[in-house]
Amino acid sequence: MLSKNLEELYKKITKKRKEKIEKVSKERTYYITLVLENISNTKDTSAVLRTCESFGIQNVHIINTNQKYKVNKGVAIGSFKWLNIYLL
């Protein structure tokens, strides 16, 4: 089952682009999981999310006991849409 983001995207792109997205998605890694704990700067964390997305790291766990983390969409530049982010 496709995510809602992909369903909407697939309506607007060429078949060639769709095939490339599917190829890249299959190459993402689940062998590395990033864990961030007690983050104090959401901009830095959003930059880390961009980096994870660019290297194909799929899972990110954010453990924040001090405050609730919220993705800084201006800095993350959409990368959060393609990651599995688990907030604890």
N, C-alpha and C positions, 0 to 999 in steps of 0.2 A: 504494500500500500504506500502510495506517495504521500509525502507531507503536503500540507496545504500550500506552502510556499512553492514547492516544485510544480504542483498542479497549475498554479497561476502562471508560473514562469514558462512552462511548456506550451501554454496557449499562445505565447508571444514570440517564440524563437524558432529558428529553422531546425530542420531535422538533423543537420550536421552538428549544430551547437548542442542539441539534446544528446546526441551520441557522445560528444566530448564530455559533457557533464556526467553522464553515466559511467564512462571510462575512468574519469578522475575519482569519482565516488567509490568505485571498486578498489582503488589503490590506497584509500585512506587506512590508517593504522589504528588498530585497537590494542596493539601490544604495548603502547606507551600511554599512560594516563597522567595528566598533570593535576596536581593538587595544590591549591593556594589556600593559605590559612591566615585568618585575621588581617585582612587587607586594610590598608589605611588610605590608599590613593586609587580611586576608581579609574582614573585616566591611565595609570600604569597597568592596571589589571586589564583594561580594555585593549591596550597595546599587546599584552600577553595573549589575549584571545585572538587577535589578528595574526600573531606569529604562529600560534597553534594551527589555525586554519590554513595558513600558507604552507606549513610543513606536513599537513595531512594528519595531524593528531586530532582524533575525533572526540575523546572524552576529557572533560575538565570538571573537577570537583572543587567547589569553593566552600570552604568551611569558615564561617565568620561568626564567632561567638560575641564579638563586641557590638556589631551593628549589622543590619540586613544589607546585603550587597545588591545593587541595581546596576545593570549594564549601562555604561555611558555610550549611547548609540552614536554620538558624534565622533567619538574616538574609535569605537569598534568597527565603524564603517560597514555594518552588515555582516561581519564575520560570525557574529553570535547566531545568526540564522542557520548556519551550516554545522554547528557544533552541538554535541550533547553536553549541556551545562547542568550540573547537579548542584543545587544550593542546599547546604546543610547548616 
